Amino acid sequence: MRVREGLAAHKTLPMHRVVQTLEKNIIDVPFGKPSFNDKRYNSLDLSTDFFSPIPKLVDNKRIAFVDGGNTELICAPNFAVGLNRLYFGLFEGNKRVEGSTIPQKIEFYVVCYATLKRDKIFYKTEIVPVKEDGISKIIT
């Protein structure tokens, strides 16, 4: 009986209402068709026409691809916390090569906060690694 009461109470929580609102109102946007409200942007549909193969090299040189992104997790006028993710892929010829000294995926939080110095507001930023796995070699 208590489990059912708990489940019924769960459905009245504000977060449950948030989820219901999102489920009811989020629309599917067609993949590959970006849209911006800002008139300064002229978007192009994603198409294979915009991609071309990387030419084969005569010798087996290494090539690296780097990608990253970030998202704001929480913010207020006096602080902000974000999550950053970086990834690199290293290839020699057409074979993937594992990174030997640094991890291929790095995740860290960025914490920015306001401080006062001589009655003026300054902002400080600190980096907090998700895992201590060699990130200090890259981010100092």
DOBAFI-890435 format. One record per atom (N, C-alpha, C, O): residue in one letter; atom name; x, y, z. Coordinates in steps of 0.2 Angstrom, whole numbers, plus 5000, padded with zeros to 4 digits. Each point is the difference from the previous one (the first is absolute). Layout:
BEGIN
+------+------+------+------+------+
: code : site :   c1 :   c2 :   c3 :
+------+------+------+------+------+
:    A :   CA :    X :    Y :    Z :
...
+------+------+------+------+------+
end
This chain:
BEGIN
+------+------+------+------+------+
: code : site :   c1 :   c2 :   c3 :
+------+------+------+------+------+
:    M :    N : 5004 : 4994 : 5000 :
:    M :   CA : 4996 : 5006 : 5000 :
:    M :    C : 5004 : 5006 : 5000 :
:    M :    O : 4999 : 5005 : 4996 :
:    R :    N : 5007 : 4995 : 5008 :
:    R :   CA : 5004 : 5006 : 5000 :
:    R :    C : 5004 : 5002 : 4994 :
:    R :    O : 5001 : 5005 : 4998 :
:    V :    N : 5000 : 4989 : 4998 :
:    V :   CA : 5004 : 5001 : 4994 :
:    V :    C : 4995 : 5004 : 4995 :
:    V :    O : 5002 : 5005 : 4997 :
:    R :    N : 4992 : 4993 : 5003 :
:    R :   CA : 4995 : 5003 : 4995 :
:    R :    C : 4999 : 5008 : 5002 :
:    R :    O : 4999 : 5004 : 4996 :
:    E :    N : 5001 : 4997 : 5011 :
:    E :   CA : 4999 : 5007 : 5002 :
:    E :    C : 5006 : 5004 : 4998 :
:    E :    O : 4999 : 5006 : 4998 :
:    G :    N : 5007 : 4991 : 5003 :
:    G :   CA : 5006 : 5003 : 4998 :
:    G :    C : 5000 : 5002 : 4992 :
:    G :    O : 5002 : 5006 : 4998 :
:    L :    N : 4996 : 4989 : 4998 :
:    L :   CA : 4999 : 5001 : 4993 :
:    L :    C : 4995 : 5006 : 4998 :
:    L :    O : 5001 : 5004 : 4996 :
:    A :    N : 4993 : 4996 : 5008 :
:    A :   CA : 4995 : 5005 : 4999 :
:    A :    C : 5003 : 5007 : 5002 :
:    A :    O : 4999 : 5005 : 4996 :
:    A :    N : 5005 : 4995 : 5009 :
:    A :   CA : 5003 : 5007 : 5002 :
:    A :    C : 5005 : 5002 : 4995 :
:    A :    O : 5001 : 5006 : 4999 :
:    H :    N : 5003 : 4989 : 4998 :
:    H :   CA : 5005 : 5002 : 4995 :
:    H :    C : 4997 : 5004 : 4995 :
:    H :    O : 5003 : 5004 : 4997 :
:    K :    N : 4991 : 4994 : 5000 :
:    K :   CA : 4997 : 5003 : 4995 :
:    K :    C : 4998 : 5007 : 5001 :
:    K :    O : 4998 : 5004 : 4995 :
:    T :    N : 5002 : 4998 : 5011 :
:    T :   CA : 4998 : 5007 : 5002 :
:    T :    C : 5006 : 5005 : 5001 :
:    T :    O : 4999 : 5006 : 5001 :
:    L :    N : 5007 : 4991 : 4998 :
:    L :   CA : 5006 : 5004 : 5001 :
:    L :    C : 5001 : 5004 : 4994 :
:    L :    O : 4998 : 4999 : 4994 :
:    P :    N : 5004 : 5007 : 5007 :
:    P :   CA : 5001 : 5005 : 4995 :
:    P :    C : 5005 : 4997 : 4994 :
:    P :    O : 4998 : 5002 : 4994 :
:    M :    N : 5007 : 4994 : 5008 :
:    M :   CA : 5004 : 4998 : 4994 :
:    M :    C : 4996 : 4995 : 4996 :
:    M :    O : 5001 : 5000 : 4994 :
:    H :    N : 4994 : 4996 : 5009 :
:    H :   CA : 4996 : 4996 : 4996 :
:    H :    C : 4996 : 5004 : 4995 :
:    H :    O : 4999 : 4998 : 4994 :
:    R :    N : 4998 : 5008 : 5008 :
:    R :   CA : 4996 : 5004 : 4996 :
:    R :    C : 5005 : 5003 : 4994 :
:    R :    O : 4998 : 5001 : 4995 :
:    V :    N : 5008 : 5000 : 5007 :
:    V :   CA : 5005 : 5003 : 4995 :
:    V :    C : 5001 : 4995 : 4994 :
:    V :    O : 4999 : 5001 : 4994 :
:    V :    N : 5002 : 4992 : 5008 :
:    V :   CA : 5001 : 4995 : 4996 :
:    V :    C : 4993 : 4999 : 4995 :
:    V :    O : 5001 : 4999 : 4994 :
:    Q :    N : 4994 : 5001 : 5009 :
:    Q :   CA : 4993 : 5000 : 4997 :
:    Q :    C : 5000 : 5005 : 4994 :
:    Q :    O : 4998 : 4999 : 4995 :
:    T :    N : 5003 : 5007 : 5007 :
:    T :   CA : 5000 : 5006 : 4996 :
:    T :    C : 5005 : 4999 : 4994 :
:    T :    O : 4998 : 5001 : 4994 :
:    L :    N : 5008 : 4997 : 5007 :
:    L :   CA : 5004 : 4998 : 4995 :
:    L :    C : 4998 : 4995 : 4995 :
:    L :    O : 5000 : 5001 : 4994 :
:    E :    N : 4998 : 4993 : 5009 :
:    E :   CA : 4997 : 4995 : 4996 :
:    E :    C : 4994 : 5002 : 4996 :
:    E :    O : 5000 : 4998 : 4994 :
:    K :    N : 4996 : 5006 : 5008 :
:    K :   CA : 4994 : 5002 : 4996 :
:    K :    C : 5002 : 5005 : 4995 :
:    K :    O : 4997 : 5001 : 4995 :
:    N :    N : 5008 : 5003 : 5006 :
:    N :   CA : 5001 : 5006 : 4996 :
:    N :    C : 5007 : 5000 : 4995 :
:    N :    O : 5000 : 5004 : 4996 :
:    I :    N : 5004 : 4992 : 5006 :
:    I :   CA : 5006 : 5000 : 4996 :
:    I :    C : 4999 : 4997 : 4993 :
:    I :    O : 4997 : 4995 : 4999 :
:    I :    N : 5005 : 5009 : 4996 :
:    I :   CA : 4999 : 4998 : 4993 :
:    I :    C : 5007 : 4996 : 4997 :
:    I :    O : 5005 : 5002 : 5002 :
:    D :    N : 4994 : 4994 : 4994 :
:    D :   CA : 5006 : 4997 : 4996 :
:    D :    C : 5002 : 5005 : 4995 :
:    D :    O : 4996 : 5001 : 4996 :
:    V :    N : 5010 : 5000 : 5004 :
:    V :   CA : 5003 : 5005 : 4995 :
:    V :    C : 5004 : 4995 : 4995 :
:    V :    O : 5003 : 4996 : 5002 :
:    P :    N : 4995 : 5005 : 4992 :
:    P :   CA : 5004 : 4995 : 4995 :
:    P :    C : 5007 : 5000 : 5000 :
:    P :    O : 5003 : 5006 : 5001 :
:    F :    N : 5000 : 4989 : 5000 :
:    F :   CA : 5008 : 4999 : 5000 :
:    F :    C : 5003 : 5003 : 4994 :
:    F :    O : 4997 : 4999 : 4994 :
:    G :    N : 5008 : 5005 : 5007 :
:    G :   CA : 5003 : 5003 : 4994 :
:    G :    C : 4997 : 5006 : 4997 :
:    G :    O : 5003 : 5003 : 4995 :
:    K :    N : 4992 : 5000 : 5009 :
:    K :   CA : 4997 : 5006 : 4997 :
:    K :    C : 5000 : 5005 : 5006 :
:    K :    O : 4995 : 5002 : 5003 :
:    P :    N : 5011 : 5001 : 4998 :
:    P :   CA : 5001 : 5005 : 5005 :
:    P :    C : 4996 : 5007 : 4999 :
:    P :    O : 4999 : 5002 : 4994 :
:    S :    N : 4998 : 5001 : 5011 :
:    S :   CA : 4996 : 5006 : 5000 :
:    S :    C : 5002 : 5005 : 5005 :
:    S :    O : 5001 : 4998 : 5006 :
:    F :    N : 5000 : 5008 : 4992 :
:    F :   CA : 5002 : 5005 : 5005 :
:    F :    C : 4995 : 5006 : 4999 :
:    F :    O : 4998 : 5002 : 4994 :
:    N :    N : 5000 : 5001 : 5011 :
:    N :   CA : 4996 : 5006 : 5000 :
:    N :    C : 5003 : 5006 : 4998 :
:    N :    O : 4998 : 5005 : 4998 :
:    D :    N : 5009 : 4995 : 5003 :
:    D :   CA : 5004 : 5006 : 4999 :
:    D :    C : 5001 : 5000 : 4993 :
:    D :    O : 5003 : 4996 : 4996 :
:    K :    N : 4995 : 5010 : 5001 :
:    K :   CA : 5000 : 5001 : 4993 :
:    K :    C : 5008 : 5001 : 4997 :
:    K :    O : 5001 : 4999 : 4994 :
:    R :    N : 5004 : 5001 : 5011 :
:    R :   CA : 5007 : 5001 : 4997 :
:    R :    C : 5002 : 4993 : 4998 :
:    R :    O : 5005 : 4999 : 4997 :
:    Y :    N : 4991 : 4995 : 5005 :
:    Y :   CA : 5003 : 4994 : 4998 :
:    Y :    C : 4996 : 4997 : 4994 :
:    Y :    O : 4994 : 5001 : 5000 :
:    N :    N : 5010 : 4996 : 4996 :
:    N :   CA : 4997 : 4997 : 4994 :
:    N :    C : 5002 : 4993 : 5000 :
:    N :    O : 5005 : 4998 : 4999 :
:    S :    N : 4990 : 4998 : 5004 :
:    S :   CA : 5002 : 4993 : 5001 :
:    S :    C : 4999 : 4995 : 4993 :
:    S :    O : 4996 : 5002 : 4996 :
:    L :    N : 5008 : 4993 : 5004 :
:    L :   CA : 5000 : 4996 : 4994 :
:    L :    C : 4998 : 4993 : 5003 :
:    L :    O : 5002 : 4998 : 5005 :
:    D :    N : 4994 : 4998 : 4991 :
:    D :   CA : 4998 : 4993 : 5002 :
:    D :    C : 5007 : 4996 : 5000 :
:    D :    O : 5004 : 5001 : 4996 :
:    L :    N : 4996 : 4994 : 5009 :
:    L :   CA : 5005 : 4996 : 5000 :
:    L :    C : 5000 : 4995 : 4994 :
:    L :    O : 4995 : 4997 : 4998 :
:    S :    N : 5010 : 5003 : 4998 :
:    S :   CA : 5000 : 4996 : 4994 :
:    S :    C : 5007 : 4996 : 4999 :
:    S :    O : 5005 : 5003 : 5002 :
:    T :    N : 4995 : 4992 : 4995 :
:    T :   CA : 5006 : 4996 : 4998 :
:    T :    C : 5004 : 5004 : 4995 :
:    T :    O : 5006 : 4999 : 4999 :
:    D :    N : 4991 : 5006 : 4998 :
:    D :   CA : 5004 : 5004 : 4995 :
:    D :    C : 5005 : 5004 : 5003 :
:    D :    O : 5005 : 5003 : 4997 :
:    F :    N : 4994 : 4999 : 5010 :
:    F :   CA : 5005 : 5004 : 5003 :
:    F :    C : 5006 : 4996 : 5003 :
:    F :    O : 5004 : 5003 : 5003 :
:    F :    N : 4996 : 4991 : 4996 :
:    F :   CA : 5006 : 4995 : 5003 :
:    F :    C : 5004 : 4998 : 4994 :
:    F :    O : 4997 : 4998 : 4994 :
:    S :    N : 5009 : 5001 : 5007 :
:    S :   CA : 5004 : 4997 : 4995 :
:    S :    C : 5005 : 4995 : 5004 :
:    S :    O : 5002 : 5002 : 5005 :
:    P :    N : 5001 : 4993 : 4991 :
:    P :   CA : 5004 : 4996 : 5004 :
:    P :    C : 5007 : 5003 : 5001 :
:    P :    O : 5002 : 5005 : 4996 :
:    I :    N : 5001 : 4993 : 5009 :
:    I :   CA : 5007 : 5002 : 5001 :
:    I :    C : 5005 : 4996 : 4995 :
:    I :    O : 5000 : 4994 : 5000 :
:    P :    N : 5004 : 5010 : 4996 :
:    P :   CA : 5004 : 4996 : 4996 :
:    P :    C : 5005 : 4996 : 5003 :
:    P :    O : 5002 : 5001 : 5006 :
:    K :    N : 5000 : 4993 : 4991 :
:    K :   CA : 5005 : 4996 : 5003 :
:    K :    C : 5006 : 5003 : 5000 :
:    K :    O : 5002 : 5003 : 4995 :
:    L :    N : 5002 : 4996 : 5010 :
:    L :   CA : 5007 : 5003 : 5001 :
:    L :    C : 5005 : 4995 : 4997 :
:    L :    O : 4999 : 4994 : 5000 :
:    V :    N : 5006 : 5008 : 4997 :
:    V :   CA : 5005 : 4996 : 4998 :
:    V :    C : 5003 : 4996 : 5005 :
:    V :    O : 5001 : 4994 : 5000 :
:    D :    N : 5001 : 5009 : 5006 :
:    D :   CA : 5003 : 4996 : 5005 :
:    D :    C : 4995 : 5001 : 5006 :
:    D :    O : 4995 : 5004 : 5000 :
:    N :    N : 5005 : 4991 : 5005 :
:    N :   CA : 4996 : 5000 : 5005 :
:    N :    C : 5000 : 5005 : 5006 :
:    N :    O : 5003 : 4999 : 5005 :
:    K :    N : 4996 : 5007 : 4993 :
:    K :   CA : 5000 : 5005 : 5005 :
:    K :    C : 4994 : 5000 : 5004 :
:    K :    O : 4995 : 4997 : 4999 :
:    R :    N : 5005 : 5006 : 5007 :
:    R :   CA : 4995 : 5000 : 5005 :
:    R :    C : 4995 : 5006 : 4999 :
:    R :    O : 5003 : 5005 : 4998 :
:    I :    N : 4991 : 4994 : 5003 :
:    I :   CA : 4995 : 5005 : 5000 :
:    I :    C : 4996 : 5000 : 5006 :
:    I :    O : 4998 : 4994 : 5002 :
:    A :    N : 5000 : 5012 : 5001 :
:    A :   CA : 4996 : 5000 : 5006 :
:    A :    C : 4993 : 5004 : 4998 :
:    A :    O : 5001 : 5005 : 4997 :
:    F :    N : 4994 : 4993 : 5006 :
:    F :   CA : 4994 : 5003 : 5000 :
:    F :    C : 4998 : 5002 : 5007 :
:    F :    O : 5000 : 4996 : 5005 :
:    V :    N : 4998 : 5010 : 4996 :
:    V :   CA : 4999 : 5003 : 5007 :
:    V :    C : 4992 : 5002 : 5000 :
:    V :    O : 4999 : 5004 : 4995 :
:    D :    N : 4997 : 4995 : 5010 :
:    D :   CA : 4994 : 5002 : 5000 :
:    D :    C : 4998 : 5002 : 5008 :
:    D :    O : 5003 : 4996 : 5004 :
:    G :    N : 4993 : 5008 : 4997 :
:    G :   CA : 4998 : 5002 : 5007 :
:    G :    C : 4994 : 5004 : 5000 :
:    G :    O : 4997 : 5002 : 4995 :
:    G :    N : 5001 : 4998 : 5011 :
:    G :   CA : 4993 : 5004 : 5001 :
:    G :    C : 5000 : 5002 : 5008 :
:    G :    O : 5003 : 4997 : 5004 :
:    N :    N : 4992 : 5007 : 4997 :
:    N :   CA : 4999 : 5002 : 5007 :
:    N :    C : 4992 : 5001 : 5001 :
:    N :    O : 4997 : 5002 : 4995 :
:    T :    N : 5001 : 4998 : 5011 :
:    T :   CA : 4993 : 5002 : 5002 :
:    T :    C : 5000 : 5003 : 5007 :
:    T :    O : 5004 : 4998 : 5004 :
:    E :    N : 4992 : 5007 : 4997 :
:    E :   CA : 4999 : 5003 : 5006 :
:    E :    C : 4996 : 4995 : 5004 :
:    E :    O : 4994 : 4999 : 4998 :
:    L :    N : 5008 : 5000 : 5008 :
:    L :   CA : 4996 : 4996 : 5005 :
:    L :    C : 4995 : 5004 : 5004 :
:    L :    O : 4995 : 4998 : 5002 :
:    I :    N : 5008 : 5007 : 5001 :
:    I :   CA : 4997 : 5004 : 5005 :
:    I :    C : 5003 : 5007 : 5000 :
:    I :    O : 5006 : 5000 : 4999 :
:    C :    N : 4990 : 5005 : 5002 :
:    C :   CA : 5003 : 5007 : 5000 :
:    C :    C : 4995 : 5004 : 5004 :
:    C :    O : 4994 : 4999 : 5001 :
:    A :    N : 5009 : 5006 : 5002 :
:    A :   CA : 4997 : 5006 : 5004 :
:    A :    C : 5004 : 5006 : 4998 :
:    A :    O : 5005 : 5000 : 4997 :
:    P :    N : 4993 : 5006 : 5006 :
:    P :   CA : 5004 : 5006 : 4998 :
:    P :    C : 5007 : 5000 : 5003 :
:    P :    O : 5004 : 5003 : 4997 :
:    N :    N : 4997 : 4993 : 5008 :
:    N :   CA : 5007 : 5000 : 5003 :
:    N :    C : 5004 : 4993 : 4999 :
:    N :    O : 5006 : 5000 : 5003 :
:    F :    N : 4991 : 4996 : 4993 :
:    F :   CA : 5004 : 4994 : 4999 :
:    F :    C : 4997 : 4996 : 4993 :
:    F :    O : 4995 : 5001 : 4999 :
:    A :    N : 5009 : 4995 : 4998 :
:    A :   CA : 4998 : 4995 : 4995 :
:    A :    C : 5004 : 4994 : 5000 :
:    A :    O : 5006 : 5000 : 5002 :
:    V :    N : 4991 : 4994 : 4997 :
:    V :   CA : 5003 : 4994 : 4999 :
:    V :    C : 4999 : 4997 : 4994 :
:    V :    O : 4994 : 4999 : 4998 :
:    G :    N : 5011 : 4999 : 4998 :
:    G :   CA : 4999 : 4997 : 4994 :
:    G :    C : 5004 : 4993 : 4999 :
:    G :    O : 5005 : 4999 : 5004 :
:    L :    N : 4993 : 4997 : 4991 :
:    L :   CA : 5003 : 4994 : 4999 :
:    L :    C : 5003 : 5000 : 4993 :
:    L :    O : 4997 : 5002 : 4995 :
:    N :    N : 5010 : 4996 : 5005 :
:    N :   CA : 5003 : 5000 : 4993 :
:    N :    C : 5003 : 4993 : 4999 :
:    N :    O : 5002 : 4996 : 5004 :
:    R :    N : 4997 : 5002 : 4989 :
:    R :   CA : 5003 : 4994 : 4998 :
:    R :    C : 5004 : 5001 : 4994 :
:    R :    O : 4998 : 5003 : 4995 :
:    L :    N : 5008 : 4994 : 5005 :
:    L :   CA : 5004 : 5000 : 4994 :
:    L :    C : 5002 : 4993 : 4998 :
:    L :    O : 5000 : 4995 : 5004 :
:    Y :    N : 5001 : 5004 : 4990 :
:    Y :   CA : 5002 : 4993 : 4997 :
:    Y :    C : 5004 : 5001 : 4994 :
:    Y :    O : 5000 : 5005 : 4996 :
:    F :    N : 5005 : 4991 : 5004 :
:    F :   CA : 5004 : 4999 : 4994 :
:    F :    C : 5001 : 4993 : 4997 :
:    F :    O : 5000 : 4996 : 5004 :
:    G :    N : 5000 : 5004 : 4990 :
:    G :   CA : 5001 : 4993 : 4997 :
:    G :    C : 5007 : 5001 : 4996 :
:    G :    O : 5001 : 5005 : 4996 :
:    L :    N : 5003 : 4990 : 5004 :
:    L :   CA : 5007 : 5000 : 4997 :
:    L :    C : 5000 : 4994 : 4995 :
:    L :    O : 4998 : 4995 : 5002 :
:    F :    N : 5004 : 5007 : 4992 :
:    F :   CA : 5000 : 4995 : 4995 :
:    F :    C : 5007 : 5000 : 4997 :
:    F :    O : 5003 : 5005 : 4999 :
:    E :    N : 4999 : 4989 : 4999 :
:    E :   CA : 5006 : 4999 : 4996 :
:    E :    C : 4998 : 4996 : 4994 :
:    E :    O : 4999 : 4994 : 5001 :
:    G :    N : 5002 : 5009 : 4993 :
:    G :   CA : 4997 : 4997 : 4994 :
:    G :    C : 4992 : 4999 : 5001 :
:    G :    O : 4997 : 5005 : 5002 :
:    N :    N : 5000 : 4989 : 4998 :
:    N :   CA : 4993 : 4999 : 5001 :
:    N :    C : 4999 : 4997 : 5007 :
:    N :    O : 4994 : 4997 : 5001 :
:    K :    N : 5011 : 5002 : 5003 :
:    K :   CA : 4999 : 4997 : 5006 :
:    K :    C : 5000 : 5005 : 5006 :
:    K :    O : 5004 : 5004 : 5000 :
:    R :    N : 4992 : 4994 : 5005 :
:    R :   CA : 4999 : 5005 : 5006 :
:    R :    C : 5006 : 4998 : 5004 :
:    R :    O : 5002 : 4994 : 5001 :
:    V :    N : 5001 : 5011 : 5002 :
:    V :   CA : 5006 : 4999 : 5005 :
:    V :    C : 4998 : 5003 : 5007 :
:    V :    O : 4997 : 5005 : 5000 :
:    E :    N : 5004 : 4991 : 5005 :
:    E :   CA : 4998 : 5002 : 5006 :
:    E :    C : 5005 : 5005 : 5003 :
:    E :    O : 5006 : 5000 : 4999 :
:    G :    N : 4992 : 5005 : 5004 :
:    G :   CA : 5004 : 5005 : 5003 :
:    G :    C : 5004 : 4997 : 5006 :
:    G :    O : 4997 : 4996 : 5004 :
:    S :    N : 5010 : 5006 : 4996 :
:    S :   CA : 5004 : 4996 : 5005 :
:    S :    C : 5001 : 5004 : 5006 :
:    S :    O : 5000 : 4997 : 5006 :
:    T :    N : 5000 : 5010 : 4994 :
:    T :   CA : 5001 : 5004 : 5006 :
:    T :    C : 4994 : 5003 : 5003 :
:    T :    O : 5001 : 5003 : 5006 :
:    I :    N : 4994 : 4999 : 4990 :
:    I :   CA : 4995 : 5003 : 5002 :
:    I :    C : 4993 : 4997 : 4998 :
:    I :    O : 5000 : 4996 : 4995 :
:    P :    N : 4995 : 5004 : 5009 :
:    P :   CA : 4994 : 4997 : 4999 :
:    P :    C : 4996 : 5003 : 4993 :
:    P :    O : 5001 : 5006 : 4999 :
:    Q :    N : 4996 : 4990 : 4998 :
:    Q :   CA : 4997 : 5002 : 4994 :
:    Q :    C : 4993 : 5004 : 5001 :
:    Q :    O : 4998 : 5004 : 4996 :
:    K :    N : 4999 : 4995 : 5010 :
:    K :   CA : 4994 : 5004 : 5002 :
:    K :    C : 5002 : 5003 : 5006 :
:    K :    O : 5002 : 4997 : 5005 :
:    I :    N : 4996 : 5009 : 4996 :
:    I :   CA : 5002 : 5004 : 5006 :
:    I :    C : 4993 : 5004 : 5002 :
:    I :    O : 4997 : 5003 : 4995 :
:    E :    N : 5001 : 4996 : 5011 :
:    E :   CA : 4994 : 5004 : 5002 :
:    E :    C : 5002 : 5004 : 5006 :
:    E :    O : 5004 : 4997 : 5005 :
:    F :    N : 4994 : 5009 : 4996 :
:    F :   CA : 5001 : 5004 : 5006 :
:    F :    C : 4995 : 5005 : 5000 :
:    F :    O : 4996 : 5002 : 4996 :
:    Y :    N : 5003 : 5000 : 5011 :
:    Y :   CA : 4995 : 5006 : 5001 :
:    Y :    C : 5004 : 5006 : 5000 :
:    Y :    O : 5006 : 5000 : 5002 :
:    V :    N : 4990 : 5005 : 4996 :
:    V :   CA : 5003 : 5007 : 5001 :
:    V :    C : 4996 : 5004 : 5005 :
:    V :    O : 4994 : 5000 : 4999 :
:    V :    N : 5009 : 5002 : 5006 :
:    V :   CA : 4996 : 5004 : 5006 :
:    V :    C : 5002 : 5007 : 4999 :
:    V :    O : 5006 : 5002 : 5002 :
:    C :    N : 4990 : 5003 : 4997 :
:    C :   CA : 5001 : 5007 : 5000 :
:    C :    C : 4996 : 5003 : 5006 :
:    C :    O : 4994 : 4998 : 5001 :
:    Y :    N : 5009 : 5007 : 5002 :
:    Y :   CA : 4997 : 5003 : 5006 :
:    Y :    C : 5003 : 5007 : 5001 :
:    Y :    O : 5005 : 5001 : 4998 :
:    A :    N : 4990 : 5003 : 5005 :
:    A :   CA : 5002 : 5007 : 5001 :
:    A :    C : 5003 : 5001 : 5006 :
:    A :    O : 4999 : 4996 : 5005 :
:    T :    N : 5006 : 5008 : 4995 :
:    T :   CA : 5004 : 5002 : 5006 :
:    T :    C : 5000 : 5008 : 5001 :
:    T :    O : 4999 : 5003 : 4995 :
:    L :    N : 5002 : 4999 : 5011 :
:    L :   CA : 5001 : 5007 : 5001 :
:    L :    C : 5007 : 5002 : 5001 :
:    L :    O : 5003 : 4997 : 5004 :
:    K :    N : 5000 : 5008 : 4993 :
:    K :   CA : 5006 : 5003 : 5001 :
:    K :    C : 5000 : 5007 : 5000 :
:    K :    O : 4998 : 5003 : 4995 :
:    R :    N : 5003 : 5001 : 5011 :
:    R :   CA : 5000 : 5007 : 5000 :
:    R :    C : 4993 : 5002 : 4998 :
:    R :    O : 5000 : 5005 : 4996 :
:    D :    N : 4995 : 4992 : 5006 :
:    D :   CA : 4993 : 5002 : 4998 :
:    D :    C : 4998 : 4999 : 4993 :
:    D :    O : 4995 : 5004 : 4997 :
:    K :    N : 5009 : 4992 : 4999 :
:    K :   CA : 4998 : 4999 : 4993 :
:    K :    C : 4999 : 4992 : 4999 :
:    K :    O : 5004 : 4996 : 5004 :
:    I :    N : 4992 : 5003 : 4992 :
:    I :   CA : 4999 : 4993 : 4998 :
:    I :    C : 5005 : 4997 : 4995 :
:    I :    O : 5001 : 5003 : 4995 :
:    F :    N : 5002 : 4991 : 5007 :
:    F :   CA : 5004 : 4997 : 4995 :
:    F :    C : 4998 : 4993 : 5000 :
:    F :    O : 4996 : 4997 : 5004 :
:    Y :    N : 5005 : 4999 : 4990 :
:    Y :   CA : 4998 : 4993 : 4999 :
:    Y :    C : 5006 : 4996 : 5000 :
:    Y :    O : 5005 : 5001 : 4997 :
:    K :    N : 4995 : 4993 : 5007 :
:    K :   CA : 5005 : 4995 : 5000 :
:    K :    C : 4997 : 4994 : 4996 :
:    K :    O : 4994 : 4999 : 5001 :
:    T :    N : 5011 : 4997 : 4996 :
:    T :   CA : 4998 : 4994 : 4997 :
:    T :    C : 5004 : 4994 : 5003 :
:    T :    O : 5006 : 5001 : 5000 :
:    E :    N : 4991 : 4994 : 5001 :
:    E :   CA : 5004 : 4994 : 5002 :
:    E :    C : 4998 : 4994 : 4996 :
:    E :    O : 4994 : 5000 : 4998 :
:    I :    N : 5010 : 4996 : 5001 :
:    I :   CA : 4999 : 4994 : 4996 :
:    I :    C : 5000 : 4994 : 5005 :
:    I :    O : 5005 : 4999 : 5003 :
:    V :    N : 4990 : 4997 : 4996 :
:    V :   CA : 5000 : 4994 : 5005 :
:    V :    C : 4999 : 4994 : 4995 :
:    V :    O : 4995 : 4999 : 4997 :
:    P :    N : 5010 : 4996 : 5003 :
:    P :   CA : 5000 : 4995 : 4996 :
:    P :    C : 4994 : 4995 : 5002 :
:    P :    O : 4999 : 4999 : 5006 :
:    V :    N : 4998 : 4997 : 4990 :
:    V :   CA : 4995 : 4995 : 5001 :
:    V :    C : 5004 : 4994 : 5003 :
:    V :    O : 4998 : 4997 : 5005 :
:    K :    N : 5008 : 5002 : 4992 :
:    K :   CA : 5004 : 4994 : 5002 :
:    K :    C : 5007 : 5003 : 4999 :
:    K :    O : 5002 : 5004 : 4996 :
:    E :    N : 5002 : 4994 : 5009 :
:    E :   CA : 5007 : 5001 : 5000 :
:    E :    C : 5004 : 4995 : 4996 :
:    E :    O : 5003 : 4996 : 5003 :
:    D :    N : 4997 : 5005 : 4990 :
:    D :   CA : 5003 : 4995 : 4996 :
:    D :    C : 5005 : 5003 : 4995 :
:    D :    O : 4999 : 4998 : 4994 :
:    G :    N : 5005 : 5006 : 5008 :
:    G :   CA : 5004 : 5003 : 4996 :
:    G :    C : 4998 : 5007 : 4997 :
:    G :    O : 5004 : 5003 : 4996 :
:    I :    N : 4991 : 5000 : 5007 :
:    I :   CA : 4997 : 5006 : 4997 :
:    I :    C : 5005 : 5006 : 5002 :
:    I :    O : 5000 : 5005 : 4996 :
:    S :    N : 5004 : 4994 : 5009 :
:    S :   CA : 5004 : 5005 : 5002 :
:    S :    C : 5006 : 5001 : 4995 :
:    S :    O : 5003 : 5006 : 5000 :
:    K :    N : 4998 : 4989 : 4996 :
:    K :   CA : 5005 : 5001 : 4995 :
:    K :    C : 4997 : 5005 : 4994 :
:    K :    O : 5004 : 5003 : 4997 :
:    I :    N : 4990 : 4998 : 5003 :
:    I :   CA : 4997 : 5004 : 4995 :
:    I :    C : 4997 : 5007 : 5002 :
:    I :    O : 5002 : 5005 : 4997 :
:    I :    N : 4995 : 4994 : 5009 :
:    I :   CA : 4997 : 5006 : 5003 :
:    I :    C : 5004 : 5002 : 5006 :
:    I :    O : 5000 : 4997 : 5005 :
:    T :    N : 5003 : 5009 : 4995 :
:    T :   CA : 5004 : 5003 : 5005 :
:    T :    C : 4997 : 5006 : 5003 :
:    T :    O : 5003 : 5003 : 5004 :
+------+------+------+------+------+
end
